[in-house]
Amino acid sequence: MDHFLAAETRAALAAEFECLKQGSKSVWEYHMEFVRLSKYVILMLTTMEARVRRFMQGLSPLVINEAATAALNSDMNYGKMVSFAQATQNHKLKNRMEREGNSKARSADNFGE
């Protein structure tokens, strides 16, 4: 990699990794960025625990609490964390949509009365 990228480019990509957050991206999109940029900070992620911990730090508030609890599991690896975070996000978004749908249905019923 040293032969193909200038030191400034590698430093910029490493800085981008250090600032990486999920934000409005899905867990999968965040994971893909994480993997792409993690190549430039190999020394930061020397263990599976470090990789999981750094991934968790960038997760959105929607899933961070559950992910932190799951990370306490001794056999949690990076792949399992990505899957767990994705499932948690999907579950919470589904619940939110159901609540909003029920809320709209109730207000439409009240409006009709």
N, CA, C and O atoms as a MOPAC input file, in Angstrom:
PM7 MOZYME 1SCF
protein

 N      0.82700 1    -1.18600 1     0.00000 1
 C      0.00000 1     0.00000 1     0.00000 1
 C      0.87400 1     1.25300 1     0.00000 1
 O      0.50400 1     2.26600 1    -0.59400 1
 N      2.01400 1     1.19300 1     0.65200 1
 C      2.90800 1     2.34600 1     0.70200 1
 C      3.34200 1     2.78600 1    -0.68500 1
 O      3.59200 1     3.97000 1    -0.91100 1
 N      3.43300 1     1.84900 1    -1.60900 1
 C      3.87800 1     2.17100 1    -2.96100 1
 C      2.81700 1     2.90600 1    -3.76600 1
 O      3.15100 1     3.63400 1    -4.70000 1
 N      1.55900 1     2.73100 1    -3.42700 1
 C      0.47400 1     3.25100 1    -4.24500 1
 C     -0.17800 1     4.50900 1    -3.68700 1
 O     -0.76400 1     5.28200 1    -4.44500 1
 N     -0.09100 1     4.72700 1    -2.39700 1
 C     -0.72700 1     5.89300 1    -1.78600 1
 C      0.30700 1     6.78800 1    -1.13600 1
 O      1.21400 1     6.32200 1    -0.44700 1
 N      0.15500 1     8.07000 1    -1.36600 1
 C      1.03800 1     9.03100 1    -0.71900 1
 C      0.75600 1     9.03900 1     0.77700 1
 O     -0.35000 1     8.71800 1     1.21100 1
 N      1.75700 1     9.40700 1     1.55600 1
 C      1.61400 1     9.45200 1     3.01700 1
 C      0.46300 1    10.36900 1     3.42300 1
 O     -0.26300 1    10.06900 1     4.37000 1
 N      0.29300 1    11.47400 1     2.72100 1
 C     -0.78900 1    12.42100 1     3.03900 1
 C     -2.15600 1    11.77100 1     2.81800 1
 O     -3.08300 1    11.97900 1     3.60000 1
 N     -2.27200 1    10.99100 1     1.75700 1
 C     -3.54000 1    10.31100 1     1.46400 1
 C     -3.84500 1     9.28100 1     2.53700 1
 O     -4.97400 1     9.19800 1     3.02000 1
 N     -2.83400 1     8.49000 1     2.91200 1
 C     -3.03000 1     7.49400 1     3.97500 1
 C     -3.42300 1     8.17500 1     5.28400 1
 O     -4.29400 1     7.68600 1     6.00200 1
 N     -2.78400 1     9.29800 1     5.59400 1
 C     -3.10400 1    10.02000 1     6.82800 1
 C     -4.53700 1    10.55800 1     6.78200 1
 O     -5.24900 1    10.51600 1     7.78600 1
 N     -4.95400 1    11.05600 1     5.62900 1
 C     -6.31500 1    11.57100 1     5.49500 1
 C     -7.34100 1    10.45500 1     5.66000 1
 O     -8.37100 1    10.65000 1     6.30600 1
 N     -7.06900 1     9.29600 1     5.08700 1
 C     -7.97800 1     8.15700 1     5.22100 1
 C     -8.01200 1     7.64100 1     6.65700 1
 O     -9.06800 1     7.23400 1     7.14100 1
 N     -6.88200 1     7.65400 1     7.33400 1
 C     -6.84000 1     7.25200 1     8.74500 1
 C     -7.65300 1     8.22800 1     9.59500 1
 O     -8.37600 1     7.81100 1    10.50000 1
 N     -7.53800 1     9.51700 1     9.30900 1
 C     -8.30800 1    10.52600 1    10.04300 1
 C     -9.80500 1    10.35400 1     9.77600 1
 O    -10.62700 1    10.51600 1    10.67800 1
 N    -10.14600 1    10.02800 1     8.53700 1
 C    -11.55000 1     9.77800 1     8.19800 1
 C    -12.08200 1     8.58900 1     9.00400 1
 O    -13.21400 1     8.61900 1     9.48700 1
 N    -11.26500 1     7.54900 1     9.14500 1
 C    -11.66200 1     6.38900 1     9.93800 1
 C    -11.88800 1     6.78300 1    11.39500 1
 O    -12.87500 1     6.37400 1    12.00700 1
 N    -10.98500 1     7.56600 1    11.94200 1
 C    -11.09100 1     7.94900 1    13.35100 1
 C    -12.35400 1     8.75200 1    13.62700 1
 O    -12.86600 1     8.72200 1    14.74600 1
 N    -12.86300 1     9.46300 1    12.63900 1
 C    -14.07300 1    10.27900 1    12.80400 1
 C    -15.33200 1     9.55500 1    12.35200 1
 O    -16.42700 1    10.10800 1    12.45500 1
 N    -15.20000 1     8.33700 1    11.85600 1
 C    -16.32100 1     7.61900 1    11.26200 1
 C    -17.42400 1     7.35300 1    12.28600 1
 O    -17.17500 1     6.82800 1    13.37100 1
 N    -18.64200 1     7.72800 1    11.91400 1
 C    -19.84900 1     7.47100 1    12.71400 1
 C    -20.92400 1     6.92700 1    11.78700 1
 O    -20.89400 1     7.16800 1    10.58100 1
 N    -21.85700 1     6.20500 1    12.34200 1
 C    -22.94200 1     5.65800 1    11.54600 1
 C    -23.83300 1     6.77800 1    11.01900 1
 O    -24.20400 1     6.77900 1     9.84500 1
 N    -24.17400 1     7.71600 1    11.87300 1
 C    -25.03900 1     8.80600 1    11.44300 1
 C    -26.34200 1     8.28500 1    10.87400 1
 O    -27.00900 1     7.46400 1    11.50400 1
 N    -26.71600 1     8.75200 1     9.68600 1
 C    -27.97300 1     8.34400 1     9.06700 1
 C    -27.81800 1     7.10400 1     8.18500 1
 O    -28.78300 1     6.66100 1     7.56300 1
 N    -26.61800 1     6.55000 1     8.13100 1
 C    -26.38800 1     5.34000 1     7.33500 1
 C    -26.99500 1     4.12700 1     8.05400 1
 O    -27.17700 1     4.12900 1     9.27100 1
 N    -27.29700 1     3.10700 1     7.27000 1
 C    -27.71600 1     1.84500 1     7.87900 1
 C    -26.47900 1     1.21200 1     8.52600 1
 O    -25.35000 1     1.62600 1     8.26000 1
 N    -26.69900 1     0.22100 1     9.36400 1
 C    -25.57300 1    -0.49300 1     9.97100 1
 C    -24.70400 1    -1.10100 1     8.87500 1
 O    -23.47700 1    -1.08400 1     8.97700 1
 N    -25.32400 1    -1.63500 1     7.83400 1
 C    -24.56100 1    -2.26600 1     6.75400 1
 C    -23.68800 1    -1.23700 1     6.03000 1
 O    -22.52500 1    -1.51000 1     5.73600 1
 N    -24.24300 1    -0.05800 1     5.74100 1
 C    -23.46300 1     0.99100 1     5.07100 1
 C    -22.30900 1     1.45400 1     5.95700 1
 O    -21.19700 1     1.67900 1     5.48000 1
 N    -22.58800 1     1.59200 1     7.24600 1
 C    -21.54000 1     1.96700 1     8.20800 1
 C    -20.45300 1     0.88900 1     8.23800 1
 O    -19.26400 1     1.20600 1     8.22000 1
 N    -20.85600 1    -0.36600 1     8.28300 1
 C    -19.91100 1    -1.48900 1     8.28100 1
 C    -19.02100 1    -1.44600 1     7.03300 1
 O    -17.80800 1    -1.63600 1     7.13200 1
 N    -19.60700 1    -1.20000 1     5.88200 1
 C    -18.83400 1    -1.17100 1     4.64100 1
 C    -17.79600 1    -0.04600 1     4.66200 1
 O    -16.66500 1    -0.24900 1     4.21900 1
 N    -18.15400 1     1.11900 1     5.16300 1
 C    -17.19800 1     2.22500 1     5.30900 1
 C    -16.12200 1     1.86000 1     6.32400 1
 O    -14.94100 1     2.13800 1     6.11800 1
 N    -16.53800 1     1.23700 1     7.41500 1
 C    -15.61300 1     0.82100 1     8.46300 1
 C    -14.55600 1    -0.11400 1     7.88400 1
 O    -13.36300 1     0.06600 1     8.12800 1
 N    -14.99100 1    -1.10400 1     7.12400 1
 C    -14.06400 1    -2.06900 1     6.52800 1
 C    -13.14100 1    -1.37600 1     5.53200 1
 O    -11.93300 1    -1.61500 1     5.52800 1
 N    -13.70900 1    -0.51800 1     4.69000 1
 C    -12.90100 1     0.17200 1     3.67700 1
 C    -11.81200 1     1.02500 1     4.31900 1
 O    -10.66800 1     1.01700 1     3.86600 1
 N    -12.16200 1     1.75700 1     5.36600 1
 C    -11.20400 1     2.67100 1     5.98600 1
 C    -10.28600 1     1.98800 1     6.99700 1
 O     -9.19000 1     2.48200 1     7.26400 1
 N    -10.71200 1     0.86700 1     7.55800 1
 C     -9.90100 1     0.20300 1     8.58300 1
 C     -8.57600 1    -0.30700 1     8.02100 1
 O     -7.64400 1    -0.57200 1     8.78100 1
 N     -8.48500 1    -0.44500 1     6.72700 1
 C     -7.22900 1    -0.88300 1     6.09300 1
 C     -6.09500 1     0.10000 1     6.35500 1
 O     -4.92100 1    -0.26400 1     6.29200 1
 N     -6.44800 1     1.33700 1     6.64600 1
 C     -5.43700 1     2.38300 1     6.81100 1
 C     -5.04800 1     2.59700 1     8.27000 1
 O     -4.20200 1     3.43900 1     8.57000 1
 N     -5.66200 1     1.83700 1     9.18100 1
 C     -5.35500 1     1.97600 1    10.60600 1
 C     -5.13500 1     0.61400 1    11.24700 1
 O     -5.60700 1     0.35400 1    12.35400 1
 N     -4.43100 1    -0.23400 1    10.55800 1
 C     -4.22400 1    -1.60800 1    11.01400 1
 C     -3.65900 1    -1.64700 1    12.44000 1
 O     -4.02600 1    -2.52300 1    13.22300 1
 N     -2.79600 1    -0.73100 1    12.77200 1
 C     -2.18500 1    -0.73800 1    14.10100 1
 C     -3.17200 1    -0.37300 1    15.20400 1
 O     -2.94000 1    -0.70600 1    16.36600 1
 N     -4.26500 1     0.30500 1    14.86800 1
 C     -5.28600 1     0.65000 1    15.85900 1
 C     -6.15700 1    -0.55300 1    16.21400 1
 O     -6.72600 1    -0.61400 1    17.30500 1
 N     -6.25800 1    -1.50000 1    15.29600 1
 C     -7.20200 1    -2.61200 1    15.44600 1
 C     -6.46400 1    -3.94100 1    15.50200 1
 O     -6.71600 1    -4.84300 1    14.70300 1
 N     -5.55500 1    -4.04500 1    16.45100 1
 C     -4.70200 1    -5.23500 1    16.52500 1
 C     -5.41200 1    -6.45700 1    17.08400 1
 O     -4.94900 1    -7.57900 1    16.87900 1
 N     -6.52300 1    -6.27000 1    17.78400 1
 C     -7.26000 1    -7.40200 1    18.34700 1
 C     -8.72300 1    -7.33200 1    17.92300 1
 O     -9.20800 1    -6.28400 1    17.49800 1
 N     -9.40900 1    -8.44900 1    18.04400 1
 C    -10.83800 1    -8.49500 1    17.73400 1
 C    -11.61100 1    -7.58300 1    18.67800 1
 O    -12.56800 1    -6.92600 1    18.26800 1
 N    -11.19500 1    -7.54400 1    19.94300 1
 C    -11.87200 1    -6.68600 1    20.91300 1
 C    -11.75300 1    -5.21000 1    20.51200 1
 O    -12.71400 1    -4.45100 1    20.63000 1
 N    -10.57800 1    -4.81600 1    20.04400 1
 C    -10.37300 1    -3.42700 1    19.61500 1
 C    -11.24900 1    -3.10700 1    18.41100 1
 O    -11.80800 1    -2.01400 1    18.31800 1
 N    -11.36800 1    -4.05000 1    17.49700 1
 C    -12.19300 1    -3.85900 1    16.30100 1
 C    -13.66700 1    -3.70400 1    16.69100 1
 O    -14.34800 1    -2.79700 1    16.21200 1
 N    -14.15000 1    -4.58300 1    17.55400 1
 C    -15.53900 1    -4.51700 1    18.01100 1
 C    -15.78500 1    -3.22200 1    18.76400 1
 O    -16.79000 1    -2.55100 1    18.53400 1
 N    -14.88100 1    -2.86900 1    19.65600 1
 C    -15.03100 1    -1.65200 1    20.46000 1
 C    -15.09900 1    -0.40900 1    19.56100 1
 O    -15.94500 1     0.46200 1    19.76800 1
 N    -14.21600 1    -0.32900 1    18.57100 1
 C    -14.20600 1     0.84000 1    17.68700 1
 C    -15.46500 1     0.88200 1    16.82100 1
 O    -16.01300 1     1.95800 1    16.58300 1
 N    -15.92500 1    -0.27200 1    16.35200 1
 C    -17.16300 1    -0.32200 1    15.58000 1
 C    -18.33000 1     0.19400 1    16.41700 1
 O    -19.14200 1     0.99100 1    15.94800 1
 N    -18.39900 1    -0.26900 1    17.65200 1
 C    -19.47900 1     0.15500 1    18.55500 1
 C    -19.46000 1     1.65800 1    18.80300 1
 O    -20.51500 1     2.28900 1    18.87200 1
 N    -18.28500 1     2.22800 1    18.93700 1
 C    -18.17700 1     3.66300 1    19.22300 1
 C    -18.85400 1     4.51300 1    18.16500 1
 O    -19.34000 1     5.60400 1    18.46400 1
 N    -18.89100 1     4.03000 1    16.93200 1
 C    -19.47900 1     4.81000 1    15.85700 1
 C    -20.94500 1     4.53900 1    15.60300 1
 O    -21.56100 1     5.20300 1    14.76800 1
 N    -21.51800 1     3.57300 1    16.30800 1
 C    -22.92100 1     3.24000 1    16.08500 1
 C    -23.84600 1     4.37300 1    16.50700 1
 O    -23.50700 1     5.19000 1    17.36300 1
 N    -25.01200 1     4.40400 1    15.89200 1
 C    -26.00800 1     5.42900 1    16.20800 1
 C    -26.61400 1     5.16400 1    17.58700 1
 O    -26.54900 1     4.04600 1    18.09600 1
 N    -27.19900 1     6.19500 1    18.18000 1
 C    -27.85300 1     6.01800 1    19.47900 1
 C    -28.97500 1     4.97400 1    19.44500 1
 O    -29.34400 1     4.42200 1    20.48100 1
 N    -29.51300 1     4.70700 1    18.25600 1
 C    -30.59000 1     3.73600 1    18.12300 1
 C    -30.17600 1     2.34900 1    18.58300 1
 O    -30.99700 1     1.60600 1    19.12100 1
 N    -28.90500 1     1.98500 1    18.37900 1
 C    -28.46600 1     0.61900 1    18.68200 1
 C    -27.30100 1     0.53500 1    19.66000 1
 O    -26.92200 1    -0.56800 1    20.05300 1
 N    -26.73200 1     1.64200 1    20.05900 1
 C    -25.49500 1     1.61500 1    20.85000 1
 C    -25.65700 1     0.89200 1    22.18700 1
 O    -24.76700 1     0.13700 1    22.57900 1
 N    -26.75400 1     1.10000 1    22.89100 1
 C    -26.90600 1     0.47700 1    24.21500 1
 C    -26.95900 1    -1.04200 1    24.13100 1
 O    -26.30000 1    -1.73600 1    24.90500 1
 N    -27.74500 1    -1.55700 1    23.19000 1
 C    -27.83800 1    -2.99500 1    23.03000 1
 C    -26.51200 1    -3.58600 1    22.56400 1
 O    -26.12100 1    -4.66900 1    23.00000 1
 N    -25.82200 1    -2.87200 1    21.67500 1
 C    -24.53000 1    -3.35700 1    21.17500 1
 C    -23.49800 1    -3.39800 1    22.29300 1
 O    -22.69400 1    -4.32800 1    22.36800 1
 N    -23.51900 1    -2.39800 1    23.15400 1
 C    -22.56600 1    -2.37700 1    24.27100 1
 C    -22.80800 1    -3.55500 1    25.20300 1
 O    -21.86000 1    -4.16800 1    25.69200 1
 N    -24.05500 1    -3.86800 1    25.44600 1
 C    -24.38300 1    -5.01500 1    26.29200 1
 C    -23.94200 1    -6.31400 1    25.61500 1
 O    -23.37100 1    -7.19300 1    26.26000 1
 N    -24.20700 1    -6.42800 1    24.32200 1
 C    -23.82600 1    -7.63500 1    23.59000 1
 C    -22.31500 1    -7.80400 1    23.55000 1
 O    -21.82300 1    -8.93200 1    23.54800 1
 N    -21.57600 1    -6.71200 1    23.51700 1
 C    -20.11000 1    -6.78300 1    23.44300 1
 C    -19.50600 1    -7.40400 1    24.69600 1
 O    -18.37200 1    -7.88300 1    24.66700 1
 N    -20.24600 1    -7.40000 1    25.78100 1
 C    -19.75100 1    -8.01700 1    27.01500 1
 C    -19.66100 1    -9.53500 1    26.87600 1
 O    -18.96200 1   -10.19200 1    27.64900 1
 N    -20.35800 1   -10.08500 1    25.90300 1
 C    -20.32100 1   -11.52000 1    25.64300 1
 C    -18.91300 1   -11.89500 1    25.19700 1
 O    -18.37600 1   -11.28000 1    24.27600 1
 N    -18.32000 1   -12.87100 1    25.82200 1
 C    -16.91600 1   -13.20900 1    25.57100 1
 C    -16.65300 1   -13.73600 1    24.16600 1
 O    -15.52600 1   -13.63400 1    23.68200 1
 N    -17.65500 1   -14.29400 1    23.50000 1
 C    -17.40600 1   -14.81600 1    22.15900 1
 C    -17.88000 1   -13.86300 1    21.06100 1
 O    -18.05500 1   -14.28500 1    19.91800 1
 N    -18.08900 1   -12.59300 1    21.38700 1
 C    -18.54100 1   -11.61300 1    20.40200 1
 C    -17.36500 1   -11.21700 1    19.51500 1
 O    -16.35800 1   -10.69600 1    19.99500 1
 N    -17.50600 1   -11.47000 1    18.22900 1
 C    -16.48400 1   -11.03400 1    17.28600 1
 C    -17.07500 1    -9.94800 1    16.38900 1
 O    -18.24000 1    -9.57900 1    16.53800 1
 N    -16.28600 1    -9.45000 1    15.48000 1
 C    -16.73200 1    -8.33600 1    14.64800 1
 C    -17.94700 1    -8.71900 1    13.79600 1
 O    -18.90900 1    -7.95500 1    13.72100 1
 N    -17.91700 1    -9.86800 1    13.16600 1
 C    -19.03200 1   -10.30100 1    12.32700 1
 C    -20.32000 1   -10.43800 1    13.11200 1
 O    -21.38400 1   -10.01700 1    12.65500 1
 N    -20.22400 1   -11.02500 1    14.29100 1
 C    -21.40900 1   -11.16600 1    15.13700 1
 C    -21.92800 1    -9.80000 1    15.57400 1
 O    -23.13900 1    -9.59500 1    15.65800 1
 N    -21.01800 1    -8.86000 1    15.85400 1
 C    -21.44300 1    -7.52500 1    16.27200 1
 C    -22.17800 1    -6.81400 1    15.14100 1
 O    -23.20300 1    -6.17400 1    15.37800 1
 N    -21.67000 1    -6.91600 1    13.92200 1
 C    -22.34500 1    -6.29500 1    12.78100 1
 C    -23.74200 1    -6.88600 1    12.62700 1
 O    -24.71200 1    -6.14600 1    12.46100 1
 N    -23.85300 1    -8.20200 1    12.67900 1
 C    -25.15800 1    -8.86400 1    12.55300 1
 C    -26.09500 1    -8.45500 1    13.67900 1
 O    -27.27200 1    -8.18100 1    13.44000 1
 N    -25.59000 1    -8.41200 1    14.88600 1
 C    -26.40900 1    -8.03000 1    16.03600 1
 C    -26.89300 1    -6.59500 1    15.89400 1
 O    -28.07000 1    -6.31600 1    16.12100 1
 N    -26.01000 1    -5.68500 1    15.52400 1
 C    -26.38500 1    -4.27800 1    15.37500 1
 C    -27.41100 1    -4.10400 1    14.26000 1
 O    -28.35200 1    -3.32300 1    14.40200 1
 N    -27.23900 1    -4.81900 1    13.16000 1
 C    -28.19400 1    -4.75700 1    12.04400 1
 C    -29.56600 1    -5.24800 1    12.48700 1
 O    -30.57800 1    -4.60800 1    12.20300 1
 N    -29.60300 1    -6.37300 1    13.17900 1
 C    -30.87500 1    -6.92900 1    13.65500 1
 C    -31.53600 1    -5.98500 1    14.65100 1
 O    -32.75200 1    -5.79700 1    14.61200 1
 N    -30.75600 1    -5.39800 1    15.53200 1
 C    -31.29800 1    -4.45500 1    16.50900 1
 C    -31.87800 1    -3.23700 1    15.81100 1
 O    -32.97400 1    -2.78900 1    16.14800 1
 N    -31.15100 1    -2.70000 1    14.84200 1
 C    -31.64300 1    -1.53800 1    14.10400 1
 C    -32.94400 1    -1.87900 1    13.38500 1
 O    -33.90300 1    -1.10900 1    13.44900 1
 N    -32.99100 1    -3.00900 1    12.71000 1
 C    -34.19900 1    -3.41700 1    11.99000 1
 C    -35.38400 1    -3.55600 1    12.93500 1
 O    -36.48400 1    -3.09700 1    12.63000 1
 N    -35.15700 1    -4.19000 1    14.08600 1
 C    -36.21500 1    -4.38700 1    15.07800 1
 C    -36.73300 1    -3.04400 1    15.59400 1
 O    -37.94300 1    -2.84000 1    15.68700 1
 N    -35.83400 1    -2.14300 1    15.92500 1
 C    -36.25200 1    -0.85500 1    16.47100 1
 C    -36.96900 1    -0.00200 1    15.42300 1
 O    -37.94400 1     0.68100 1    15.73800 1
 N    -36.48800 1    -0.04100 1    14.18600 1
 C    -37.15600 1     0.71600 1    13.13400 1
 C    -38.54900 1     0.15800 1    12.85700 1
 O    -39.48700 1     0.91800 1    12.61800 1
 N    -38.68300 1    -1.16400 1    12.88800 1
 C    -39.98800 1    -1.78800 1    12.69400 1
 C    -40.94300 1    -1.37500 1    13.81300 1
 O    -42.09500 1    -1.02800 1    13.55200 1
 N    -40.46900 1    -1.41200 1    15.05100 1
 C    -41.29700 1    -1.00100 1    16.18200 1
 C    -41.71600 1     0.46000 1    16.06100 1
 O    -42.86200 1     0.81100 1    16.34400 1
 N    -40.78800 1     1.30300 1    15.64100 1
 C    -41.08800 1     2.72400 1    15.49100 1
 C    -42.16200 1     2.93500 1    14.42000 1
 O    -43.08800 1     3.72500 1    14.60400 1
 N    -42.02500 1     2.22000 1    13.30000 1
 C    -43.00500 1     2.35100 1    12.22200 1
 C    -44.37500 1     1.85300 1    12.67400 1
 O    -45.39400 1     2.45000 1    12.32700 1
 N    -44.41000 1     0.77700 1    13.43500 1
 C    -45.67700 1     0.25100 1    13.94400 1
 C    -46.32700 1     1.24100 1    14.90600 1
 O    -47.53600 1     1.46400 1    14.85100 1
 N    -45.51600 1     1.83500 1    15.79100 1
 C    -46.05800 1     2.83300 1    16.72000 1
 C    -46.61800 1     4.03000 1    15.96600 1
 O    -47.70200 1     4.52000 1    16.28300 1
 N    -45.87700 1     4.50200 1    14.96400 1
 C    -46.34000 1     5.64600 1    14.18500 1
 C    -47.60300 1     5.29400 1    13.41300 1
 O    -48.50900 1     6.12000 1    13.29900 1
 N    -47.67200 1     4.07800 1    12.88100 1
 C    -48.87200 1     3.63200 1    12.17100 1
 C    -50.06900 1     3.55500 1    13.10200 1
 O    -51.16600 1     3.97800 1    12.73800 1
 N    -49.87000 1     3.02000 1    14.29500 1
 C    -50.95100 1     2.94200 1    15.28200 1
 C    -51.38300 1     4.32800 1    15.72200 1
 O    -52.57200 1     4.58000 1    15.92000 1
 N    -50.42800 1     5.22100 1    15.87400 1
 C    -50.73600 1     6.58500 1    16.28700 1
 C    -51.56100 1     7.29600 1    15.22200 1
 O    -52.51500 1     8.00300 1    15.54500 1
 N    -51.19900 1     7.11100 1    13.95400 1
 C    -51.94600 1     7.73300 1    12.85900 1
 C    -53.33500 1     7.14200 1    12.76200 1
 O    -54.30000 1     7.86300 1    12.50900 1
 N    -53.45200 1     5.84200 1    12.95900 1
 C    -54.75400 1     5.19000 1    12.89700 1
 C    -55.66600 1     5.68700 1    14.00900 1
 O    -56.85300 1     5.92500 1    13.78400 1
 N    -55.11500 1     5.84400 1    15.20800 1
 C    -55.91600 1     6.34800 1    16.33700 1
 C    -56.37600 1     7.77400 1    16.09800 1
 O    -57.52500 1     8.11600 1    16.37800 1
 N    -55.47200 1     8.61700 1    15.57500 1
 C    -55.85700 1    10.01400 1    15.35400 1
 C    -56.88900 1    10.09700 1    14.22000 1
 O    -57.73900 1    10.98700 1    14.24800 1
 N    -56.84400 1     9.20800 1    13.23300 1
 C    -57.84300 1     9.19700 1    12.16500 1
 C    -59.17900 1     8.75600 1    12.73300 1
 O    -60.21700 1     9.30000 1    12.35800 1
 N    -59.17200 1     7.75900 1    13.65200 1
 C    -60.41800 1     7.32200 1    14.28900 1
 C    -61.01900 1     8.43700 1    15.12600 1
 O    -62.22900 1     8.66000 1    15.08300 1
 N    -60.20000 1     9.13300 1    15.87800 1
 C    -60.67600 1    10.22600 1    16.70400 1
 C    -61.21400 1    11.35500 1    15.86300 1
 O    -62.18400 1    12.00900 1    16.24700 1
 N    -60.60400 1    11.59300 1    14.72500 1
 C    -61.03100 1    12.65500 1    13.83500 1
 C    -62.40200 1    12.32800 1    13.24600 1
 O    -63.22900 1    13.21900 1    13.05600 1
 N    -62.64200 1    11.02500 1    12.95400 1
 C    -63.90400 1    10.59800 1    12.36600 1
 C    -65.04800 1    10.65500 1    13.33300 1
 O    -66.20300 1    10.74600 1    12.91700 1
 N    -64.76000 1    10.60500 1    14.62500 1
 C    -65.82800 1    10.61800 1    15.64000 1
 C    -66.24700 1    11.98900 1    15.84800 1
 O    -67.13600 1    12.24700 1    16.65900 1

